[in-house]
Each structure stands twice: as structure tokens, then as C-alpha cells.
Amino acid sequence: MSEIDKQQQETNKKQKEANLNFTKLADVFIAQANKECDKADHQLVNAALLYASARFSAFITASMSESKENFESSVDSAVEFYSEEFIKMLKEHMKQYGYVLEKELKKDA
């Protein structure tokens, strides 16, 4: 195996591990949201998650800024980035739930 192949294999391994850690962390938040749905309206829980995500995204953007001016100049691009990422993820999950519903409807028919 060439050195390039070994490096690519290591990169792939690290990416798979990062993806797994990402999914595990997301699952922690989802599990907590599901618990909260036992006590509160689902739409309220969803709104709270969106609010928390927006607030944390603003915090991350501010904490990565070197100055107030740097923060202010990066707001529009940060909002665009977070919005685009959310839309991509939401569309993917809507598609997945569409498949699940389709299977359920076929099973019940």
C-alpha cells in the first residue's frame, strides 16, 4: 500500500469517527428534546431548540471574532452559513421521514 493510500485511509477513518461523534452528540440533544415533549407541547420544544441553536450560533460567531468590528462584519456571512446548513439538514431529514411514512402507509394498506 502506498503512502498516499495510507494517508487517505487514515483520513477516511478520522472522518468516520468525526461523523459518529457528531451523530452521537446530536442524539443527546434529541433524547433530551424527546423527554421534554413528555412535559411540554412538541411545538414549544421545537421552538426552544431553534432558539437555543440560534443563540449558540451567535455565541460561537462572537467568540471566534477578534473584535467587535470583526464580529459585526461577519454577521451576514455567519447567518447565511447557518441558514444554508440548516436548510440542507432539514431537507435531508424531511426526505428520510418521507420514506418512513411511505413504508408505514404501505404496511398499513
PyMOL commands that set and color helices and strands:
alter all, ss='L'
color gray80, all
select helices_A, chain A and resi 3-37+42-63+68-108
alter helices_A, ss='H'
color red, helices_A
deselect
rebuild
show_as cartoon
